[in-house]
């Protein structure tokens, strides 16, 4: 059963400075750190949709911070674990 898209979250969150991006990365990491549980799905969904909006809103323009926050700090692997419960290794093997 698919869940309806949450239209109350903007798909374009302005991210004009590296400081804005840092705050958004910290918020995303905090939500992802809660772990995947029934009680955290809504928070995780909103955080991921918001970060997609941050990316569209200019977050990608702060490339060193963006790649460090997503890649080296582990947000990407946490997102992959949420999407693929069998783990990141399985995702990489599917490539």
mmCIF file as gemmi writes it, N, C-alpha and C atoms, coordinates in Angstrom:
data_model
loop_
_atom_site.group_PDB
_atom_site.id
_atom_site.type_symbol
_atom_site.label_atom_id
_atom_site.label_alt_id
_atom_site.label_comp_id
_atom_site.label_asym_id
_atom_site.label_entity_id
_atom_site.label_seq_id
_atom_site.pdbx_PDB_ins_code
_atom_site.Cartn_x
_atom_site.Cartn_y
_atom_site.Cartn_z
_atom_site.occupancy
_atom_site.B_iso_or_equiv
_atom_site.pdbx_formal_charge
_atom_site.auth_seq_id
_atom_site.auth_asym_id
_atom_site.pdbx_PDB_model_num
ATOM 1 N N . UNK Axp A 1 ? 0.841 -1.177 0 1 0 ? 1 A 1
ATOM 2 C CA . UNK Axp A 1 ? 0 0 0 1 0 ? 1 A 1
ATOM 3 C C . UNK Axp A 1 ? 0.884 1.237 0 1 0 ? 1 A 1
ATOM 4 N N . UNK Axp A 2 ? 0.739 2.085 -0.999 1 0 ? 2 A 1
ATOM 5 C CA . UNK Axp A 2 ? 1.553 3.285 -1.053 1 0 ? 2 A 1
ATOM 6 C C . UNK Axp A 2 ? 0.921 4.382 -0.211 1 0 ? 2 A 1
ATOM 7 N N . UNK Axp A 3 ? 1.801 5.23 0.305 1 0 ? 3 A 1
ATOM 8 C CA . UNK Axp A 3 ? 1.328 6.327 1.131 1 0 ? 3 A 1
ATOM 9 C C . UNK Axp A 3 ? 1.204 7.568 0.276 1 0 ? 3 A 1
ATOM 10 N N . UNK Axp A 4 ? 0.22 8.422 0.557 1 0 ? 4 A 1
ATOM 11 C CA . UNK Axp A 4 ? 0.058 9.633 -0.249 1 0 ? 4 A 1
ATOM 12 C C . UNK Axp A 4 ? 1.223 10.59 -0.03 1 0 ? 4 A 1
ATOM 13 N N . UNK Axp A 5 ? 1.556 11.311 -1.069 1 0 ? 5 A 1
ATOM 14 C CA . UNK Axp A 5 ? 2.624 12.297 -0.996 1 0 ? 5 A 1
ATOM 15 C C . UNK Axp A 5 ? 2.223 13.423 -0.052 1 0 ? 5 A 1
ATOM 16 N N . UNK Axp A 6 ? 3.142 13.855 0.778 1 0 ? 6 A 1
ATOM 17 C CA . UNK Axp A 6 ? 2.882 14.92 1.74 1 0 ? 6 A 1
ATOM 18 C C . UNK Axp A 6 ? 3.112 16.265 1.058 1 0 ? 6 A 1
ATOM 19 N N . UNK Axp A 7 ? 2.043 16.913 0.653 1 0 ? 7 A 1
ATOM 20 C CA . UNK Axp A 7 ? 2.151 18.161 -0.102 1 0 ? 7 A 1
ATOM 21 C C . UNK Axp A 7 ? 2.456 19.369 0.777 1 0 ? 7 A 1
ATOM 22 N N . UNK Axp A 8 ? 2.515 19.212 2.086 1 0 ? 8 A 1
ATOM 23 C CA . UNK Axp A 8 ? 2.782 20.351 2.959 1 0 ? 8 A 1
ATOM 24 C C . UNK Axp A 8 ? 4.272 20.695 3.033 1 0 ? 8 A 1
ATOM 25 N N . UNK Axp A 9 ? 5.12 19.877 2.434 1 0 ? 9 A 1
ATOM 26 C CA . UNK Axp A 9 ? 6.554 20.132 2.436 1 0 ? 9 A 1
ATOM 27 C C . UNK Axp A 9 ? 6.939 20.708 1.084 1 0 ? 9 A 1
ATOM 28 N N . UNK Axp A 10 ? 7.613 21.845 1.094 1 0 ? 10 A 1
ATOM 29 C CA . UNK Axp A 10 ? 8.003 22.497 -0.148 1 0 ? 10 A 1
ATOM 30 C C . UNK Axp A 10 ? 9.066 21.679 -0.875 1 0 ? 10 A 1
ATOM 31 N N . UNK Axp A 11 ? 8.92 21.594 -2.183 1 0 ? 11 A 1
ATOM 32 C CA . UNK Axp A 11 ? 9.907 20.898 -2.993 1 0 ? 11 A 1
ATOM 33 C C . UNK Axp A 11 ? 11.055 21.806 -3.39 1 0 ? 11 A 1
ATOM 34 N N . UNK Axp A 12 ? 11.05 23.04 -2.907 1 0 ? 12 A 1
ATOM 35 C CA . UNK Axp A 12 ? 12.123 23.964 -3.212 1 0 ? 12 A 1
ATOM 36 C C . UNK Axp A 12 ? 12.444 24.778 -1.967 1 0 ? 12 A 1
ATOM 37 N N . UNK Axp A 13 ? 13.303 24.242 -1.112 1 0 ? 13 A 1
ATOM 38 C CA . UNK Axp A 13 ? 13.75 24.921 0.103 1 0 ? 13 A 1
ATOM 39 C C . UNK Axp A 13 ? 14.991 25.735 -0.243 1 0 ? 13 A 1
ATOM 40 N N . UNK Axp A 14 ? 14.905 27.04 -0.139 1 0 ? 14 A 1
ATOM 41 C CA . UNK Axp A 14 ? 16.042 27.882 -0.481 1 0 ? 14 A 1
ATOM 42 C C . UNK Axp A 14 ? 17.238 27.564 0.409 1 0 ? 14 A 1
ATOM 43 N N . UNK Axp A 15 ? 18.394 27.45 -0.218 1 0 ? 15 A 1
ATOM 44 C CA . UNK Axp A 15 ? 19.633 27.131 0.503 1 0 ? 15 A 1
ATOM 45 C C . UNK Axp A 15 ? 20.744 28.028 -0.047 1 0 ? 15 A 1
ATOM 46 N N . UNK Axp A 16 ? 20.714 29.312 0.325 1 0 ? 16 A 1
ATOM 47 C CA . UNK Axp A 16 ? 21.624 30.279 -0.285 1 0 ? 16 A 1
ATOM 48 C C . UNK Axp A 16 ? 23.066 30.258 0.237 1 0 ? 16 A 1
ATOM 49 N N . UNK Axp A 17 ? 23.295 29.682 1.412 1 0 ? 17 A 1
ATOM 50 C CA . UNK Axp A 17 ? 24.642 29.743 1.986 1 0 ? 17 A 1
ATOM 51 C C . UNK Axp A 17 ? 25.076 28.368 2.496 1 0 ? 17 A 1
ATOM 52 N N . UNK Axp A 18 ? 26.383 28.177 2.645 1 0 ? 18 A 1
ATOM 53 C CA . UNK Axp A 18 ? 26.861 26.931 3.246 1 0 ? 18 A 1
ATOM 54 C C . UNK Axp A 18 ? 26.314 26.716 4.662 1 0 ? 18 A 1
ATOM 55 N N . UNK Axp A 19 ? 26.07 27.789 5.392 1 0 ? 19 A 1
ATOM 56 C CA . UNK Axp A 19 ? 25.535 27.665 6.747 1 0 ? 19 A 1
ATOM 57 C C . UNK Axp A 19 ? 24.124 27.072 6.721 1 0 ? 19 A 1
ATOM 58 N N . UNK Axp A 20 ? 23.327 27.482 5.749 1 0 ? 20 A 1
ATOM 59 C CA . UNK Axp A 20 ? 21.997 26.899 5.599 1 0 ? 20 A 1
ATOM 60 C C . UNK Axp A 20 ? 22.105 25.405 5.31 1 0 ? 20 A 1
ATOM 61 N N . UNK Axp A 21 ? 23.011 25.053 4.399 1 0 ? 21 A 1
ATOM 62 C CA . UNK Axp A 21 ? 23.194 23.646 4.043 1 0 ? 21 A 1
ATOM 63 C C . UNK Axp A 21 ? 23.661 22.842 5.248 1 0 ? 21 A 1
ATOM 64 N N . UNK Axp A 22 ? 24.593 23.379 6.019 1 0 ? 22 A 1
ATOM 65 C CA . UNK Axp A 22 ? 25.091 22.669 7.198 1 0 ? 22 A 1
ATOM 66 C C . UNK Axp A 22 ? 23.954 22.381 8.178 1 0 ? 22 A 1
ATOM 67 N N . UNK Axp A 23 ? 23.101 23.357 8.4 1 0 ? 23 A 1
ATOM 68 C CA . UNK Axp A 23 ? 21.966 23.16 9.305 1 0 ? 23 A 1
ATOM 69 C C . UNK Axp A 23 ? 21.02 22.088 8.771 1 0 ? 23 A 1
ATOM 70 N N . UNK Axp A 24 ? 20.766 22.09 7.47 1 0 ? 24 A 1
ATOM 71 C CA . UNK Axp A 24 ? 19.888 21.085 6.865 1 0 ? 24 A 1
ATOM 72 C C . UNK Axp A 24 ? 20.506 19.691 6.943 1 0 ? 24 A 1
ATOM 73 N N . UNK Axp A 25 ? 21.81 19.589 6.721 1 0 ? 25 A 1
ATOM 74 C CA . UNK Axp A 25 ? 22.494 18.296 6.836 1 0 ? 25 A 1
ATOM 75 C C . UNK Axp A 25 ? 22.422 17.763 8.264 1 0 ? 25 A 1
ATOM 76 N N . UNK Axp A 26 ? 22.603 18.643 9.236 1 0 ? 26 A 1
ATOM 77 C CA . UNK Axp A 26 ? 22.526 18.233 10.637 1 0 ? 26 A 1
ATOM 78 C C . UNK Axp A 26 ? 21.116 17.757 10.982 1 0 ? 26 A 1
ATOM 79 N N . UNK Axp A 27 ? 20.105 18.452 10.476 1 0 ? 27 A 1
ATOM 80 C CA . UNK Axp A 27 ? 18.72 18.029 10.713 1 0 ? 27 A 1
ATOM 81 C C . UNK Axp A 27 ? 18.444 16.669 10.077 1 0 ? 27 A 1
ATOM 82 N N . UNK Axp A 28 ? 18.906 16.474 8.847 1 0 ? 28 A 1
ATOM 83 C CA . UNK Axp A 28 ? 18.713 15.201 8.163 1 0 ? 28 A 1
ATOM 84 C C . UNK Axp A 28 ? 19.413 14.072 8.917 1 0 ? 28 A 1
ATOM 85 N N . UNK Axp A 29 ? 20.656 14.301 9.31 1 0 ? 29 A 1
ATOM 86 C CA . UNK Axp A 29 ? 21.413 13.269 10.025 1 0 ? 29 A 1
ATOM 87 C C . UNK Axp A 29 ? 20.739 12.905 11.345 1 0 ? 29 A 1
ATOM 88 N N . UNK Axp A 30 ? 20.199 13.898 12.045 1 0 ? 30 A 1
ATOM 89 C CA . UNK Axp A 30 ? 19.536 13.634 13.321 1 0 ? 30 A 1
ATOM 90 C C . UNK Axp A 30 ? 18.302 12.756 13.128 1 0 ? 30 A 1
ATOM 91 N N . UNK Axp A 31 ? 17.532 13.022 12.093 1 0 ? 31 A 1
ATOM 92 C CA . UNK Axp A 31 ? 16.335 12.217 11.824 1 0 ? 31 A 1
ATOM 93 C C . UNK Axp A 31 ? 16.734 10.807 11.403 1 0 ? 31 A 1
ATOM 94 N N . UNK Axp A 32 ? 17.73 10.689 10.536 1 0 ? 32 A 1
ATOM 95 C CA . UNK Axp A 32 ? 18.159 9.361 10.084 1 0 ? 32 A 1
ATOM 96 C C . UNK Axp A 32 ? 18.755 8.541 11.223 1 0 ? 32 A 1
ATOM 97 N N . UNK Axp A 33 ? 19.318 9.216 12.214 1 0 ? 33 A 1
ATOM 98 C CA . UNK Axp A 33 ? 19.906 8.518 13.356 1 0 ? 33 A 1
ATOM 99 C C . UNK Axp A 33 ? 18.848 7.862 14.247 1 0 ? 33 A 1
ATOM 100 N N . UNK Axp A 34 ? 17.596 8.263 14.085 1 0 ? 34 A 1
ATOM 101 C CA . UNK Axp A 34 ? 16.524 7.658 14.885 1 0 ? 34 A 1
ATOM 102 C C . UNK Axp A 34 ? 16.32 6.185 14.542 1 0 ? 34 A 1
ATOM 103 N N . UNK Axp A 35 ? 16.748 5.793 13.356 1 0 ? 35 A 1
ATOM 104 C CA . UNK Axp A 35 ? 16.582 4.407 12.926 1 0 ? 35 A 1
ATOM 105 C C . UNK Axp A 35 ? 15.219 4.18 12.305 1 0 ? 35 A 1
ATOM 106 N N . UNK Axp A 36 ? 15.15 3.09 11.573 1 0 ? 36 A 1
ATOM 107 C CA . UNK Axp A 36 ? 13.925 2.762 10.85 1 0 ? 36 A 1
ATOM 108 C C . UNK Axp A 36 ? 12.975 1.982 11.743 1 0 ? 36 A 1
ATOM 109 N N . UNK Axp A 37 ? 11.909 2.645 12.138 1 0 ? 37 A 1
ATOM 110 C CA . UNK Axp A 37 ? 10.86 2.037 12.95 1 0 ? 37 A 1
ATOM 111 C C . UNK Axp A 37 ? 9.531 2.583 12.472 1 0 ? 37 A 1
ATOM 112 N N . UNK Axp A 38 ? 8.481 1.903 12.802 1 0 ? 38 A 1
ATOM 113 C CA . UNK Axp A 38 ? 7.146 2.373 12.418 1 0 ? 38 A 1
ATOM 114 C C . UNK Axp A 38 ? 6.909 3.802 12.908 1 0 ? 38 A 1
ATOM 115 N N . UNK Axp A 39 ? 7.4 4.106 14.107 1 0 ? 39 A 1
ATOM 116 C CA . UNK Axp A 39 ? 7.175 5.419 14.715 1 0 ? 39 A 1
ATOM 117 C C . UNK Axp A 39 ? 7.977 6.531 14.049 1 0 ? 39 A 1
ATOM 118 N N . UNK Axp A 40 ? 9.011 6.189 13.291 1 0 ? 40 A 1
ATOM 119 C CA . UNK Axp A 40 ? 9.874 7.222 12.703 1 0 ? 40 A 1
ATOM 120 C C . UNK Axp A 40 ? 9.658 7.425 11.209 1 0 ? 40 A 1
ATOM 121 N N . UNK Axp A 41 ? 8.798 6.615 10.596 1 0 ? 41 A 1
ATOM 122 C CA . UNK Axp A 41 ? 8.627 6.713 9.144 1 0 ? 41 A 1
ATOM 123 C C . UNK Axp A 41 ? 8.183 8.094 8.695 1 0 ? 41 A 1
ATOM 124 N N . UNK Axp A 42 ? 7.219 8.686 9.352 1 0 ? 42 A 1
ATOM 125 C CA . UNK Axp A 42 ? 6.75 10.013 8.928 1 0 ? 42 A 1
ATOM 126 C C . UNK Axp A 42 ? 7.853 11.06 9.026 1 0 ? 42 A 1
ATOM 127 N N . UNK Axp A 43 ? 8.604 11.023 10.121 1 0 ? 43 A 1
ATOM 128 C CA . UNK Axp A 43 ? 9.711 11.973 10.281 1 0 ? 43 A 1
ATOM 129 C C . UNK Axp A 43 ? 10.757 11.772 9.193 1 0 ? 43 A 1
ATOM 130 N N . UNK Axp A 44 ? 11.073 10.511 8.899 1 0 ? 44 A 1
ATOM 131 C CA . UNK Axp A 44 ? 12.076 10.223 7.878 1 0 ? 44 A 1
ATOM 132 C C . UNK Axp A 44 ? 11.588 10.656 6.502 1 0 ? 44 A 1
ATOM 133 N N . UNK Axp A 45 ? 10.329 10.375 6.213 1 0 ? 45 A 1
ATOM 134 C CA . UNK Axp A 45 ? 9.762 10.775 4.925 1 0 ? 45 A 1
ATOM 135 C C . UNK Axp A 45 ? 9.846 12.288 4.749 1 0 ? 45 A 1
ATOM 136 N N . UNK Axp A 46 ? 9.427 13.025 5.76 1 0 ? 46 A 1
ATOM 137 C CA . UNK Axp A 46 ? 9.452 14.483 5.684 1 0 ? 46 A 1
ATOM 138 C C . UNK Axp A 46 ? 10.882 15.007 5.545 1 0 ? 46 A 1
ATOM 139 N N . UNK Axp A 47 ? 11.812 14.419 6.283 1 0 ? 47 A 1
ATOM 140 C CA . UNK Axp A 47 ? 13.203 14.867 6.219 1 0 ? 47 A 1
ATOM 141 C C . UNK Axp A 47 ? 13.799 14.62 4.834 1 0 ? 47 A 1
ATOM 142 N N . UNK Axp A 48 ? 13.505 13.48 4.233 1 0 ? 48 A 1
ATOM 143 C CA . UNK Axp A 48 ? 14.036 13.175 2.91 1 0 ? 48 A 1
ATOM 144 C C . UNK Axp A 48 ? 13.42 14.07 1.834 1 0 ? 48 A 1
ATOM 145 N N . UNK Axp A 49 ? 12.126 14.316 1.94 1 0 ? 49 A 1
ATOM 146 C CA . UNK Axp A 49 ? 11.475 15.216 0.981 1 0 ? 49 A 1
ATOM 147 C C . UNK Axp A 49 ? 12.027 16.631 1.138 1 0 ? 49 A 1
ATOM 148 N N . UNK Axp A 50 ? 12.202 17.048 2.394 1 0 ? 50 A 1
ATOM 149 C CA . UNK Axp A 50 ? 12.75 18.387 2.639 1 0 ? 50 A 1
ATOM 150 C C . UNK Axp A 50 ? 14.157 18.497 2.057 1 0 ? 50 A 1
ATOM 151 N N . UNK Axp A 51 ? 14.991 17.467 2.259 1 0 ? 51 A 1
ATOM 152 C CA . UNK Axp A 51 ? 16.368 17.563 1.756 1 0 ? 51 A 1
ATOM 153 C C . UNK Axp A 51 ? 16.395 17.542 0.231 1 0 ? 51 A 1
ATOM 154 N N . UNK Axp A 52 ? 15.471 16.841 -0.392 1 0 ? 52 A 1
ATOM 155 C CA . UNK Axp A 52 ? 15.365 16.918 -1.854 1 0 ? 52 A 1
ATOM 156 C C . UNK Axp A 52 ? 15.071 18.357 -2.267 1 0 ? 52 A 1
ATOM 157 N N . UNK Axp A 53 ? 14.205 19.03 -1.515 1 0 ? 53 A 1
ATOM 158 C CA . UNK Axp A 53 ? 13.906 20.436 -1.778 1 0 ? 53 A 1
ATOM 159 C C . UNK Axp A 53 ? 15.11 21.332 -1.544 1 0 ? 53 A 1
ATOM 160 N N . UNK Axp A 54 ? 15.893 21.028 -0.523 1 0 ? 54 A 1
ATOM 161 C CA . UNK Axp A 54 ? 17.123 21.785 -0.241 1 0 ? 54 A 1
ATOM 162 C C . UNK Axp A 54 ? 18.094 21.642 -1.411 1 0 ? 54 A 1
ATOM 163 N N . UNK Axp A 55 ? 18.2 20.443 -1.938 1 0 ? 55 A 1
ATOM 164 C CA . UNK Axp A 55 ? 19.074 20.206 -3.082 1 0 ? 55 A 1
ATOM 165 C C . UNK Axp A 55 ? 18.601 21.032 -4.276 1 0 ? 55 A 1
ATOM 166 N N . UNK Axp A 56 ? 17.307 20.972 -4.564 1 0 ? 56 A 1
ATOM 167 C CA . UNK Axp A 56 ? 16.749 21.764 -5.665 1 0 ? 56 A 1
ATOM 168 C C . UNK Axp A 56 ? 16.875 23.265 -5.417 1 0 ? 56 A 1
ATOM 169 N N . UNK Axp A 57 ? 16.842 23.655 -4.153 1 0 ? 57 A 1
ATOM 170 C CA . UNK Axp A 57 ? 16.89 25.071 -3.787 1 0 ? 57 A 1
ATOM 171 C C . UNK Axp A 57 ? 18.29 25.651 -3.728 1 0 ? 57 A 1
ATOM 172 N N . UNK Axp A 58 ? 19.274 24.919 -4.172 1 0 ? 58 A 1
ATOM 173 C CA . UNK Axp A 58 ? 20.625 25.46 -4.258 1 0 ? 58 A 1
ATOM 174 C C . UNK Axp A 58 ? 21.655 24.773 -3.382 1 0 ? 58 A 1
ATOM 175 N N . UNK Axp A 59 ? 21.257 23.779 -2.607 1 0 ? 59 A 1
ATOM 176 C CA . UNK Axp A 59 ? 22.217 23.088 -1.747 1 0 ? 59 A 1
ATOM 177 C C . UNK Axp A 59 ? 23.378 22.48 -2.509 1 0 ? 59 A 1
ATOM 178 N N . UNK Axp A 60 ? 23.121 22.027 -3.72 1 0 ? 60 A 1
ATOM 179 C CA . UNK Axp A 60 ? 24.158 21.416 -4.551 1 0 ? 60 A 1
ATOM 180 C C . UNK Axp A 60 ? 25.247 22.406 -4.939 1 0 ? 60 A 1
ATOM 181 N N . UNK Axp A 61 ? 24.956 23.695 -4.856 1 0 ? 61 A 1
ATOM 182 C CA . UNK Axp A 61 ? 25.937 24.714 -5.244 1 0 ? 61 A 1
ATOM 183 C C . UNK Axp A 61 ? 27.091 24.808 -4.257 1 0 ? 61 A 1
ATOM 184 N N . UNK Axp A 62 ? 26.896 24.303 -3.068 1 0 ? 62 A 1
ATOM 185 C CA . UNK Axp A 62 ? 27.945 24.309 -2.04 1 0 ? 62 A 1
ATOM 186 C C . UNK Axp A 62 ? 28.592 22.92 -2.065 1 0 ? 62 A 1
ATOM 187 N N . UNK Axp A 63 ? 29.196 22.594 -3.199 1 0 ? 63 A 1
ATOM 188 C CA . UNK Axp A 63 ? 29.598 21.231 -3.513 1 0 ? 63 A 1
ATOM 189 C C . UNK Axp A 63 ? 30.504 20.562 -2.475 1 0 ? 63 A 1
ATOM 190 N N . UNK Axp A 64 ? 31.566 21.187 -2.001 1 0 ? 64 A 1
ATOM 191 C CA . UNK Axp A 64 ? 32.404 20.482 -1.014 1 0 ? 64 A 1
ATOM 192 C C . UNK Axp A 64 ? 31.62 20.071 0.243 1 0 ? 64 A 1
ATOM 193 N N . UNK Axp A 65 ? 30.818 20.976 0.76 1 0 ? 65 A 1
ATOM 194 C CA . UNK Axp A 65 ? 30.017 20.675 1.954 1 0 ? 65 A 1
ATOM 195 C C . UNK Axp A 65 ? 28.937 19.646 1.632 1 0 ? 65 A 1
ATOM 196 N N . UNK Axp A 66 ? 28.324 19.77 0.461 1 0 ? 66 A 1
ATOM 197 C CA . UNK Axp A 66 ? 27.271 18.85 0.05 1 0 ? 66 A 1
ATOM 198 C C . UNK Axp A 66 ? 27.811 17.42 -0.049 1 0 ? 66 A 1
ATOM 199 N N . UNK Axp A 67 ? 28.932 17.247 -0.756 1 0 ? 67 A 1
ATOM 200 C CA . UNK Axp A 67 ? 29.479 15.891 -0.916 1 0 ? 67 A 1
ATOM 201 C C . UNK Axp A 67 ? 30.007 15.348 0.401 1 0 ? 67 A 1
ATOM 202 N N . UNK Axp A 68 ? 30.591 16.208 1.22 1 0 ? 68 A 1
ATOM 203 C CA . UNK Axp A 68 ? 31.073 15.756 2.528 1 0 ? 68 A 1
ATOM 204 C C . UNK Axp A 68 ? 29.904 15.331 3.411 1 0 ? 68 A 1
ATOM 205 N N . UNK Axp A 69 ? 28.858 16.123 3.437 1 0 ? 69 A 1
ATOM 206 C CA . UNK Axp A 69 ? 27.704 15.836 4.279 1 0 ? 69 A 1
ATOM 207 C C . UNK Axp A 69 ? 26.952 14.595 3.848 1 0 ? 69 A 1
ATOM 208 N N . UNK Axp A 70 ? 26.795 14.419 2.551 1 0 ? 70 A 1
ATOM 209 C CA . UNK Axp A 70 ? 26.058 13.264 2.038 1 0 ? 70 A 1
ATOM 210 C C . UNK Axp A 70 ? 26.937 12.022 2.001 1 0 ? 70 A 1
ATOM 211 N N . UNK Axp A 71 ? 28.136 12.161 1.525 1 0 ? 71 A 1
ATOM 212 C CA . UNK Axp A 71 ? 29.002 10.992 1.339 1 0 ? 71 A 1
ATOM 213 C C . UNK Axp A 71 ? 29.786 10.581 2.556 1 0 ? 71 A 1
ATOM 214 N N . UNK Axp A 72 ? 30.692 11.4 2.956 1 0 ? 72 A 1
ATOM 215 C CA . UNK Axp A 72 ? 31.624 11.012 4.011 1 0 ? 72 A 1
ATOM 216 C C . UNK Axp A 72 ? 31.002 10.94 5.391 1 0 ? 72 A 1
ATOM 217 N N . UNK Axp A 73 ? 29.944 11.68 5.641 1 0 ? 73 A 1
ATOM 218 C CA . UNK Axp A 73 ? 29.306 11.639 6.96 1 0 ? 73 A 1
ATOM 219 C C . UNK Axp A 73 ? 28.238 10.57 7.059 1 0 ? 73 A 1
ATOM 220 N N . UNK Axp A 74 ? 28.011 9.839 5.967 1 0 ? 74 A 1
ATOM 221 C CA . UNK Axp A 74 ? 27.172 8.667 6.044 1 0 ? 74 A 1
ATOM 222 C C . UNK Axp A 74 ? 25.685 8.848 5.797 1 0 ? 74 A 1
ATOM 223 N N . UNK Axp A 75 ? 25.233 10.049 5.448 1 0 ? 75 A 1
ATOM 224 C CA . UNK Axp A 75 ? 23.798 10.214 5.187 1 0 ? 75 A 1
ATOM 225 C C . UNK Axp A 75 ? 23.353 9.339 4.026 1 0 ? 75 A 1
ATOM 226 N N . UNK Axp A 76 ? 24.178 9.228 3.009 1 0 ? 76 A 1
ATOM 227 C CA . UNK Axp A 76 ? 23.79 8.439 1.835 1 0 ? 76 A 1
ATOM 228 C C . UNK Axp A 76 ? 23.594 6.97 2.187 1 0 ? 76 A 1
ATOM 229 N N . UNK Axp A 77 ? 24.479 6.414 2.988 1 0 ? 77 A 1
ATOM 230 C CA . UNK Axp A 77 ? 24.323 5 3.343 1 0 ? 77 A 1
ATOM 231 C C . UNK Axp A 77 ? 23.108 4.783 4.239 1 0 ? 77 A 1
ATOM 232 N N . UNK Axp A 78 ? 22.783 5.759 5.095 1 0 ? 78 A 1
ATOM 233 C CA . UNK Axp A 78 ? 21.587 5.637 5.935 1 0 ? 78 A 1
ATOM 234 C C . UNK Axp A 78 ? 20.324 5.698 5.098 1 0 ? 78 A 1
ATOM 235 N N . UNK Axp A 79 ? 20.329 6.556 4.081 1 0 ? 79 A 1
ATOM 236 C CA . UNK Axp A 79 ? 19.187 6.623 3.175 1 0 ? 79 A 1
ATOM 237 C C . UNK Axp A 79 ? 19.055 5.302 2.425 1 0 ? 79 A 1
ATOM 238 N N . UNK Axp A 80 ? 20.164 4.752 1.947 1 0 ? 80 A 1
ATOM 239 C CA . UNK Axp A 80 ? 20.126 3.478 1.223 1 0 ? 80 A 1
ATOM 240 C C . UNK Axp A 80 ? 19.609 2.356 2.114 1 0 ? 80 A 1
ATOM 241 N N . UNK Axp A 81 ? 19.987 2.35 3.381 1 0 ? 81 A 1
ATOM 242 C CA . UNK Axp A 81 ? 19.498 1.328 4.303 1 0 ? 81 A 1
ATOM 243 C C . UNK Axp A 81 ? 17.989 1.434 4.494 1 0 ? 81 A 1
ATOM 244 N N . UNK Axp A 82 ? 17.461 2.655 4.48 1 0 ? 82 A 1
ATOM 245 C CA . UNK Axp A 82 ? 16.013 2.835 4.615 1 0 ? 82 A 1
ATOM 246 C C . UNK Axp A 82 ? 15.281 2.337 3.374 1 0 ? 82 A 1
ATOM 247 N N . UNK Axp A 83 ? 15.866 2.576 2.218 1 0 ? 83 A 1
ATOM 248 C CA . UNK Axp A 83 ? 15.232 2.203 0.964 1 0 ? 83 A 1
ATOM 249 C C . UNK Axp A 83 ? 15.365 0.71 0.706 1 0 ? 83 A 1
ATOM 250 N N . UNK Axp A 84 ? 16.497 0.156 1.093 1 0 ? 84 A 1
ATOM 251 C CA . UNK Axp A 84 ? 16.771 -1.257 0.847 1 0 ? 84 A 1
ATOM 252 C C . UNK Axp A 84 ? 17.074 -1.928 2.183 1 0 ? 84 A 1
ATOM 253 N N . UNK Axp A 85 ? 16.076 -2.505 2.843 1 0 ? 85 A 1
ATOM 254 C CA . UNK Axp A 85 ? 16.274 -3.055 4.178 1 0 ? 85 A 1
ATOM 255 C C . UNK Axp A 85 ? 17.348 -4.13 4.271 1 0 ? 85 A 1
ATOM 256 N N . UNK Axp A 86 ? 17.676 -4.775 3.164 1 0 ? 86 A 1
ATOM 257 C CA . UNK Axp A 86 ? 18.699 -5.821 3.235 1 0 ? 86 A 1
ATOM 258 C C . UNK Axp A 86 ? 20.107 -5.237 3.251 1 0 ? 86 A 1
ATOM 259 N N . UNK Axp A 87 ? 20.214 -3.937 3.187 1 0 ? 87 A 1
ATOM 260 C CA . UNK Axp A 87 ? 21.497 -3.29 3.37 1 0 ? 87 A 1
ATOM 261 C C . UNK Axp A 87 ? 22.098 -2.721 2.112 1 0 ? 87 A 1
ATOM 262 N N . UNK Axp A 88 ? 23.071 -1.876 2.298 1 0 ? 88 A 1
ATOM 263 C CA . UNK Axp A 88 ? 23.743 -1.201 1.21 1 0 ? 88 A 1
ATOM 264 C C . UNK Axp A 88 ? 24.488 -2.181 0.32 1 0 ? 88 A 1
ATOM 265 N N . UNK Axp A 89 ? 25.021 -3.231 0.883 1 0 ? 89 A 1
ATOM 266 C CA . UNK Axp A 89 ? 25.729 -4.222 0.085 1 0 ? 89 A 1
ATOM 267 C C . UNK Axp A 89 ? 24.848 -4.808 -0.991 1 0 ? 89 A 1
ATOM 268 N N . UNK Axp A 90 ? 23.595 -5.071 -0.658 1 0 ? 90 A 1
ATOM 269 C CA . UNK Axp A 90 ? 22.663 -5.591 -1.645 1 0 ? 90 A 1
ATOM 270 C C . UNK Axp A 90 ? 22.38 -4.569 -2.737 1 0 ? 90 A 1
ATOM 271 N N . UNK Axp A 91 ? 22.3 -3.298 -2.364 1 0 ? 91 A 1
ATOM 272 C CA . UNK Axp A 91 ? 22.059 -2.255 -3.353 1 0 ? 91 A 1
ATOM 273 C C . UNK Axp A 91 ? 23.228 -2.215 -4.334 1 0 ? 91 A 1
ATOM 274 N N . UNK Axp A 92 ? 24.44 -2.265 -3.812 1 0 ? 92 A 1
ATOM 275 C CA . UNK Axp A 92 ? 25.613 -2.186 -4.677 1 0 ? 92 A 1
ATOM 276 C C . UNK Axp A 92 ? 25.748 -3.418 -5.562 1 0 ? 92 A 1
ATOM 277 N N . UNK Axp A 93 ? 25.319 -4.588 -5.088 1 0 ? 93 A 1
ATOM 278 C CA . UNK Axp A 93 ? 25.388 -5.785 -5.884 1 0 ? 93 A 1
ATOM 279 C C . UNK Axp A 93 ? 24.393 -5.758 -7.039 1 0 ? 93 A 1
ATOM 280 N N . UNK Axp A 94 ? 23.329 -4.987 -6.893 1 0 ? 94 A 1
ATOM 281 C CA . UNK Axp A 94 ? 22.313 -4.885 -7.947 1 0 ? 94 A 1
ATOM 282 C C . UNK Axp A 94 ? 22.768 -4.035 -9.109 1 0 ? 94 A 1
ATOM 283 N N . UNK Axp A 95 ? 23.835 -3.281 -8.934 1 0 ? 95 A 1
ATOM 284 C CA . UNK Axp A 95 ? 24.307 -2.373 -9.983 1 0 ? 95 A 1
ATOM 285 C C . UNK Axp A 95 ? 24.894 -3.083 -11.143 1 0 ? 95 A 1
